[in-house]
């Protein structure tokens, strides 16, 4: 188990999920996290880069590459194997927690 999972916020979960398919730059992460969360996760730029710094420090994400677009640097981030494990474990945890509640709702007939 990756220790970071027990502290994972919804924003962190969707940042990692956004990176599962391919490396993305900041705006790409913001857009994909918003899309994947059905609009619930709305990341501000400062929030995103603070989270990315923590994820890099935890070894869950790495800087993949940098390029300059219209004179501005664009950094692409990639999920690591540990990051993939962390987001998978969190997905399973959320699924198990939802199963408990939906099972109780079914028993209550609600």
C-alpha beads as a LAMMPS data file, in Angstrom:
LAMMPS data file: protein, C-alpha beads

110 atoms
109 bonds

1 atom types
1 bond types

-500.0 500.0 xlo xhi
-500.0 500.0 ylo yhi
-500.0 500.0 zlo zhi

Masses

1 110.0

Atoms # bond

1 1 1 0.000 0.000 0.000
2 1 1 1.224 3.472 -0.836
3 1 1 1.118 5.630 2.361
4 1 1 -0.229 8.721 0.556
5 1 1 -3.576 7.030 -0.185
6 1 1 -4.988 7.490 3.312
7 1 1 -4.711 11.271 2.895
8 1 1 -5.967 11.548 -0.694
9 1 1 -8.355 14.393 -1.420
10 1 1 -10.832 14.347 -4.286
11 1 1 -8.683 16.888 -6.142
12 1 1 -5.567 14.720 -5.745
13 1 1 -7.497 11.642 -6.857
14 1 1 -8.620 13.362 -10.059
15 1 1 -5.187 14.898 -10.725
16 1 1 -3.687 11.398 -10.630
17 1 1 -6.592 9.965 -12.643
18 1 1 -6.082 12.673 -15.271
19 1 1 -2.512 11.484 -15.774
20 1 1 -3.319 7.778 -16.202
21 1 1 -3.613 7.947 -20.007
22 1 1 -0.674 10.168 -20.866
23 1 1 1.488 13.024 -19.573
24 1 1 -0.324 16.365 -19.490
25 1 1 0.543 20.011 -18.889
26 1 1 -1.228 22.079 -16.229
27 1 1 -4.201 23.234 -18.278
28 1 1 -4.668 19.700 -19.633
29 1 1 -4.765 18.346 -16.077
30 1 1 -7.272 21.011 -15.007
31 1 1 -9.529 20.242 -17.978
32 1 1 -9.351 16.447 -17.694
33 1 1 -9.862 16.467 -13.903
34 1 1 -12.915 18.673 -14.383
35 1 1 -14.291 16.423 -17.119
36 1 1 -13.625 13.183 -15.234
37 1 1 -15.229 14.517 -12.054
38 1 1 -18.354 15.688 -13.849
39 1 1 -17.391 19.288 -13.079
40 1 1 -17.073 18.773 -9.301
41 1 1 -13.313 19.369 -9.289
42 1 1 -12.459 22.902 -10.385
43 1 1 -8.743 23.357 -9.882
44 1 1 -7.253 26.830 -9.635
45 1 1 -3.779 27.114 -11.153
46 1 1 -2.128 27.763 -7.771
47 1 1 -3.937 24.817 -6.198
48 1 1 -2.897 22.528 -9.045
49 1 1 0.787 23.421 -8.911
50 1 1 0.860 23.152 -5.113
51 1 1 -0.686 19.681 -5.396
52 1 1 1.721 18.708 -8.184
53 1 1 4.678 19.805 -6.042
54 1 1 3.429 17.570 -3.205
55 1 1 2.796 14.669 -5.596
56 1 1 6.300 15.031 -7.068
57 1 1 7.778 15.105 -3.549
58 1 1 5.782 11.955 -2.660
59 1 1 7.066 10.193 -5.795
60 1 1 3.584 9.802 -7.311
61 1 1 4.180 12.175 -10.246
62 1 1 7.308 13.288 -12.116
63 1 1 8.075 16.109 -14.500
64 1 1 8.015 14.433 -17.910
65 1 1 9.256 17.285 -20.080
66 1 1 9.173 21.041 -20.644
67 1 1 8.561 22.936 -23.846
68 1 1 8.081 26.580 -24.727
69 1 1 4.771 27.537 -26.342
70 1 1 4.185 31.157 -27.364
71 1 1 7.199 32.170 -25.279
72 1 1 5.869 30.520 -22.113
73 1 1 7.192 27.347 -20.504
74 1 1 4.794 24.411 -20.474
75 1 1 5.585 21.581 -18.066
76 1 1 4.192 18.111 -18.682
77 1 1 3.705 15.750 -15.751
78 1 1 3.576 11.955 -15.780
79 1 1 2.186 9.558 -13.171
80 1 1 4.704 7.105 -11.681
81 1 1 4.116 3.433 -10.912
82 1 1 3.562 4.396 -7.259
83 1 1 1.089 7.073 -8.373
84 1 1 -0.802 4.510 -10.440
85 1 1 -0.899 2.165 -7.456
86 1 1 -2.102 4.968 -5.179
87 1 1 -4.972 6.024 -7.442
88 1 1 -5.995 2.375 -8.023
89 1 1 -6.017 1.692 -4.282
90 1 1 -8.066 4.815 -3.675
91 1 1 -10.546 3.797 -6.396
92 1 1 -10.979 0.396 -4.729
93 1 1 -11.398 2.040 -1.306
94 1 1 -14.068 4.392 -2.656
95 1 1 -15.832 1.524 -4.409
96 1 1 -15.882 -0.544 -1.200
97 1 1 -17.185 2.404 0.830
98 1 1 -19.943 3.049 -1.725
99 1 1 -20.889 -0.642 -1.692
100 1 1 -21.468 -0.483 2.087
101 1 1 -23.825 2.462 1.794
102 1 1 -25.682 1.243 -1.286
103 1 1 -26.112 -2.143 0.396
104 1 1 -27.645 -0.488 3.462
105 1 1 -29.932 1.617 1.286
106 1 1 -31.129 -1.522 -0.517
107 1 1 -31.892 -3.257 2.811
108 1 1 -33.833 -0.209 4.036
109 1 1 -35.824 -0.147 0.821
110 1 1 -34.959 3.480 0.181

Bonds

1 1 1 2
2 1 2 3
3 1 3 4
4 1 4 5
5 1 5 6
6 1 6 7
7 1 7 8
8 1 8 9
9 1 9 10
10 1 10 11
11 1 11 12
12 1 12 13
13 1 13 14
14 1 14 15
15 1 15 16
16 1 16 17
17 1 17 18
18 1 18 19
19 1 19 20
20 1 20 21
21 1 21 22
22 1 22 23
23 1 23 24
24 1 24 25
25 1 25 26
26 1 26 27
27 1 27 28
28 1 28 29
29 1 29 30
30 1 30 31
31 1 31 32
32 1 32 33
33 1 33 34
34 1 34 35
35 1 35 36
36 1 36 37
37 1 37 38
38 1 38 39
39 1 39 40
40 1 40 41
41 1 41 42
42 1 42 43
43 1 43 44
44 1 44 45
45 1 45 46
46 1 46 47
47 1 47 48
48 1 48 49
49 1 49 50
50 1 50 51
51 1 51 52
52 1 52 53
53 1 53 54
54 1 54 55
55 1 55 56
56 1 56 57
57 1 57 58
58 1 58 59
59 1 59 60
60 1 60 61
61 1 61 62
62 1 62 63
63 1 63 64
64 1 64 65
65 1 65 66
66 1 66 67
67 1 67 68
68 1 68 69
69 1 69 70
70 1 70 71
71 1 71 72
72 1 72 73
73 1 73 74
74 1 74 75
75 1 75 76
76 1 76 77
77 1 77 78
78 1 78 79
79 1 79 80
80 1 80 81
81 1 81 82
82 1 82 83
83 1 83 84
84 1 84 85
85 1 85 86
86 1 86 87
87 1 87 88
88 1 88 89
89 1 89 90
90 1 90 91
91 1 91 92
92 1 92 93
93 1 93 94
94 1 94 95
95 1 95 96
96 1 96 97
97 1 97 98
98 1 98 99
99 1 99 100
100 1 100 101
101 1 101 102
102 1 102 103
103 1 103 104
104 1 104 105
105 1 105 106
106 1 106 107
107 1 107 108
108 1 108 109
109 1 109 110
